[in-house]
């Protein structure tokens, strides 16, 4: 997967867990179903996913017909995903969806698991269902637009990201989305302020490289030099930053330095074909 795409989808880690609160049980009662749910919630909060899964299974065994079991299945599916048991996660979420086909939490979680499994088209369909149910679901818009963008469906991405820009103009997801959209569609000048915002709030090598790429495309060589230098201080082994420094040195006609940077980028993992293309 493209490294920048991975960064755009990083919020997948923040999966949707909906607690079935033990507070629903009166103080003078001990309902084993809700006690087990509470134990599962506690285990999730502590990152003990094996324990959480076991307690959810125990709870559903105590009360197999409980309406709350759909949420428990949804939670269990995401716990399995955290444990990298993705096939089991998907099967669990499919069962939750069979029981409650309109429940948005289940559809959102299934979409996340499908995306993690590389089933982008199926994930896109689920995010589209969420948008159909709620056109202002910004999380669904973000993921639907991101998948569309990297699938070459620029028009769909534009529509989704326009909603993000309208409803959450200062949001980090909006900055991620628009920096990618504008840089990948050749609108480098428009992409720059979003990359600059991202570097301030969550600096990463990808954002420094993205900003440098836009500056180089606009022949802002001094600005690109500063961006690359700052990025390499923080991420001294990032191949993309050496790639862009090679491009910078090439454009400054410092060809020996450009070749040295390209070689360094390849040693750090950059495709040799990409590096060689700098000098064709």
N, C-alpha and C positions, 0 to 999 in steps of 0.2 A: 504494500500500500504506500502511496505517496506520503512522504514525511509530513508535509504540510496538511494533507488530508487527515492524517492521524491526529494532528494537533487540533484541527477543526472539530473532530469528533471526540475529543477528550472527555467531554461531559458525559459520555456513555458510562463512565465509572460511577456517576451519581445516580444509580438506579432507583426506581420507584418502589419504596417499601411503605405500605400503609398499615400501621399498627392496629391490631384488634385489641383495644385497650382493656386491660384487666380492671380499670376503674369502673367498668360497667357492672362489676359484681358488688353487691351490698357488703358493707364492712362485716356484717355478722354471718356471711356465707362464704363458703370456699367451693366455688364451682371449678372442678378440675379442668374444664375446657378453657376457661379464661385464665386460670393460673398457668396452664401450659403455654398459652399465647403470650402471657406476660414474660414467662421465662425465655420464650423465643425472641421477643423484642429485646430483652436484656442481652441475650447472646449476640444478636445482630449488632447492637450498639458497641459491644466489646470486640467485634470482629471474629467471634467464634462461630463460624458458619456451619461447621459440622454439628455442633450442639444445637444451633438454631433449627437446622433442618430436622433433626431428630425430634425436637419438641413440637414442631408444626405437624409432623406425621403423627405423633402421639395424640395431639389435640384433635385432629380429624378422625382418628380412630375412636376417640371418646364419643364424638357426636358426628357421625358420618353424614347426616342430613342437614347440618347447620347451614344456613344461608351464607354465613360469614366464611365458609370454606372456600368460596371463590377467591376471596382476598388472600386467604392462606395459601392457596395454590399459586396465586400470582407471586406472592412473596417467596414461596419455596422455589419457583422457577428461577427467580433472580438470584437466590442464594446458590443454586446449582451453577448458574452462570459465573458467579464470583469464584466458585470452586473449579471453573473451567470444564464443567460437565455440560457442555452446551447442547448436545443432543437430548440429554435428559431434561435440561432446562426448557428446551423448545417443546418437548412432549408434554411437560407439566403445564406450560402456558397454553398449549393447544387444548388441553382438557379444561382449563379455566375458561377459555374462550367458548368452548362447546357449551358450557353451563351458562355463561353470561355473554353472549356474542356482542352486546352493545357496550360492555363495560370498558371505558376508555383507558383505565389503568392497565388492564390486561393487554389491550391492543398496543399501548405504548411500550410495555415491557417486552412483548413479543417482537415488536419492531426493533428494539435495541438488541435483542439476542440474534435476530436474523442478520442485522448489520454486522454484529461481531463475528458471525459465522461466514461473512462474505456473500451473503444472499441479498445483495443490494436491491435487486428488483422487487423482491418480496417485501423487504423493509420499506421501500418507497411506497408500495401499495398500502401498507399499514399506516404510514405517516399521512398518506393522502386521505385515508378513512378518518383519521383524527381531525384533519383540516376540514373535511366535509361536515363533520359534526360540530366543529367550532373553528370558524375561519380565523379567529384571533388566538389560536393556540400557538404561541410564539416558539415553544420548544419544537413542536412538530414542524412549523415553518422552517426553523433553522436546519433541522436534519433533512427534511424533504428538499430544501433548496441546496444544501451541501451535496447531497447525493446527485441531484439533478445537474449541478454544476460540473462535477467530476465525471458525469456520464455524457457530457456534451449537450445537455438540454438547457441551453443558456436562457431561453425565454422563461422556462419554469423557475429557474433560479432567480431571475430578475423579479418575477412576481412575488415569490416567497420573501426575498430579502427586502422588497419594498415595504412589506408589512412590518418587518422587523425595524426598518429605519423610521417608519411612521410611529410605531407604538413604543419603541424602546431605543430612541436615537443614541443614548449614551451608554447602552449596554455593551458588555464585553462580547457577547455572542454576535451582536450587530457589527462590531468592529472586525471580528474574525471573518464574518460572512462577507462584508463589503471589501475588505482588503483582498480576499481571495477572488471575488467576482471581478473587481476592477483590474487587478494585476493580471489575471488570466485572460481578460478580454482586451488587453492593450490600453486600458485607461489608467496609465501609471500615475498621472498627476492626481487623479481622484483617489487612488489607493494610498498615497503617501500619508495623509493625516491619520488614516486608520491604523497603518503599521506603527506610526509614531505613538498613537494612543496605546496600542497593545504593548509596545516596549516599555512604556511607563508602568502599566499595571501588572504585567506578567512577562517579563523579558525572557525570550527564548532565542536560540540560534536561528530558528526558522523565521522569526519575525525580523531579526536583523538582516538575514539574507534576503527576505522579501523586500524590505525597504531599500537595501542596496541595489537590488535588481531593478527596481523602479527608478531610482536615481540614475543608474547607469543608462537605462533606456532613454532617459531624458538628457543624457550627456552632462549631468551634474556631477562631474568627476570629483571635485573637492568634497562635496557633501557625501558622496559614496565612500570616499576614502575615510572620512570621519566615522561613518556608520560601521564600515568593515573593521576599522581599528578598534572601536569600542566593543564590537561583537567578539572579536578574537581575544580581547582581554578577558572576557567572561567565559568564552567557549573556545579555547585554544586548539581543540582537536576537531573542529567541525569542518567537514569537507566542503559544504556549500559555501562557507565564507571564504575558504581558499580559492574555490572556483570563481567567486565574484572578484576576489583580489587579482586573480589571473586575468580576468576580463578587464579590470581596471588598468592593470599594467600593460596589457595589450593595447588598450585605447590610448595610453600615454606613450606608446612605442617603446616601452621598456621590455623588450621581448625576452631577454634572458630571465628576468624576474618573473615574467608571465609564465614561461615554461616551467620554472621552478615551482611556482604556486600550483600550477596544474598537476605536476607530478605529485606534489604533496597531497593534493585533494584526492588523487587516485589512490594513493597509499592509505588514505583514511577512509576509503570506501566509495568514492565517486566513480560512476561509470567511466571507463576509459574512452568510450565512444563520445560521451558528452564532453570530456576534457579535450579530446582531439578536435572536436568541432569548433572549438574556439579559434583555431588557427587555419581554418579552411576558407 
